[in-house]
Amino acid sequence: MIVTTQYNKKDGLCALVKWNHSPYQLELPYQHELSLDVSDNRLALYGSCHYNITILNETSQETILFTLDNGNGILLSNLQFSTEYSIAIRSISSAIADDSSLIYQRNMSNSNDTNGILEHRFLTPKCNEIFGSGSLECAPEPVKNLEAMVNSNGTVKIQWIPSSEPNTILVYQLLYQSITNHYDCDNDPSSIYINA
């Protein structure tokens, strides 16, 4: 399986997933023992154009039924930056593909049968690898070692280590809130903006 990540305005960050879906594209380890007979279940399953594909990352999982057209893969769109994804692809018969019920799709994705499953992990690029350093398209890198020291006069000194690319930061937003329930204290969260 080959995964190529790319970005375009229509699909966002996406990955083109390609795999050998025909016994003629890849020499199988047992091919010398078989005649290439379509009645052989292993080859018929391998050469199917109907697939169950499960895509998952740390926060979500999606299973879809997919029918391969003249291409040799599928485009996964609107992926997240800097995220590890796992893909599992299983060929299915056309009779199963016609049963598009969600219950069946869930059963297929939870099946413990690992025969004929192709699996692959890949990491999507960072936002700044696509848009360049300092782009407004990307969320800024978080600050490090945020510290707050209360002075004897009641003021607070707040300091931090800026991101590794401080030239890309225009302003910082400082959010603060009282943690005591004193009648004099304002318990609503407040914020101020500080020039970088």
N, C-alpha and C positions, 0 to 999 in steps of 0.2 A: 504494500500500500504506500502511495506517495501523497503527501499533503503539502500544498503550496499556498502560503498565505499571501493576500493582496488586499488593496484598498481601492474602492471606487465609490463615487458619490451615491450611486443607486443602491448598492448592497452594503455599504459601510465596510467594516473590516470583515473579510470573508476568507474562507479556505476552500480551495478546490481539492477534492478528495478523489484520487484515481486508484483503481485496483485492477488486477487481471481477472476478468470475469468470464473468460473462455479457456478451455483446456488447450486451445491452439496458441494462446498468448504466452503461456508459461509451460515448460515441461514439468509435468507432475512426477513425483518420485516413483509412483507405481505405474507410470504410463507404459513402460516396456512390458508389463505383465498383462495389459488390457488391450483388447481391440477397441478402437474408438467407436463404440456402439452407443447410440443415444439411449438405448434401453438400460444401460448401466446407471444405476441411481446416483452414484457419486458424480459422474460426469454430467448427467442431466441437471442435478442440483447445482453443480459448479457453473454450468453454462446458463443458468436462469437469468432472466432480465428483470425479475422482481426481487426486491430486497427489503429487509427490515433493518433499519439503521437506528442505533441508539447513540445520542450525543450527550455527554455529561461533563460538567465541571464541578467545582466545589459547591456551587449554590443552586444548580438546576440540572434537570435531566429531561430529555425529550426523545421520544421514539416515534419514528415516522415510517410509513410504507412508501417505497419508492420504486418506480418502474423506469428502468434504464432506456433511454432513447438511442439515437445514433452516436452519442458521445460515449465516453468511457469513465464517467464519474458523476459526482454531485457537487454542487456549490452550496456550502453552508454560509449563510449571510448573517450580518449584524452580530458578530462575535464581540467579546470584550477584549480590551487590550491587556497584555501581561497576564494572561490566564492560561492554565494548563487544561486542555480538553482531552477526553478519552472518546474514541469512536469504536463501536462494535458493529460489524456488518455481517448479516446472515442472509444467504439467498433463500427464497421461499418459492413454493409452487404458485402458478397463476391462480389456482383455485383458492388458495389462502389469500392471495393479494386481492381477490374480488370481495372477500369478507373484510370490509374496512371498518368494522366496529371497534370502538375504543377499548372495549373489554378484551377483545382478541389481541389488539396491539399491546396492551399492558401484559397479558399473559406471555406473549412472545418475548417481551423485554425482560421479564422476570424468570424466564425459563433457565434451568441449570444445564441444559444440553449445550455443550460447547462444540459439537461437531460442526464443521464448516463455518466457523466464525472467524472473521478477520478482525483483529484488534490493533489499535494504534493510539499512541499518545503524542500530542504536540503542544508547543507553547506558542501563543500568539505574540507578535512583537509589541514592544512598548509604544505608547502613543507618540513619543518624540522621535522614534525611529521612522514613523510614517510622515509626520508633519514637520519634523525638525525641532531643534532645540529652541525653547522660548515661544513656541506657538501658543496662541490663545485657544486653540482647539483642545489642548491637553490640560488636565488638572495639574496644578503645581505640585512639586514634591513636598511632602510635609516637613516641618521644621523638626529639629532634634533637641533633646535635652532641655525641654521647657521647664523653667524653674520660677517660682514666685517666693520672694523673701519679704516678710513683713518687717518694716522698720519700726523703731520705738515711737515715732510720732504718728503711727497709724497708716502711713503710706505703704505702698507695695512696690517693690522693684521686681520687674519681670524681665527675664532674659532667655535667650534661646540661641541655638546654632542654626544659621540659615541653611536652606537647601544647597545642594552641590552646584546649582546654577543660579546664584543670587542675582545675576543680571536680568533674569527673566521675571523677577518679582517686582511688581509696581507698588503694591500696598499689602499690609497684613491686616487681617481682621482679628481683633482680640475679643473673645466672648468671655463674660464673667457673670457669676451669680452668687448671691449670699447662700451659705449652707446652714446658717442659723435662722431660727424663727423668732428673732427679737422684734418687738413691735416697732422699733425705730428703723429697722432694716428694710430695704426694698428687696423683696424676694423674686421679682421678675428678672429674667435674664437681660443683660445689657451687652452692648458691644461698642467698640470704638475702632476706627481705622487709623493705622499708623503707616506713614510713608516709609518705604524701604530704604 
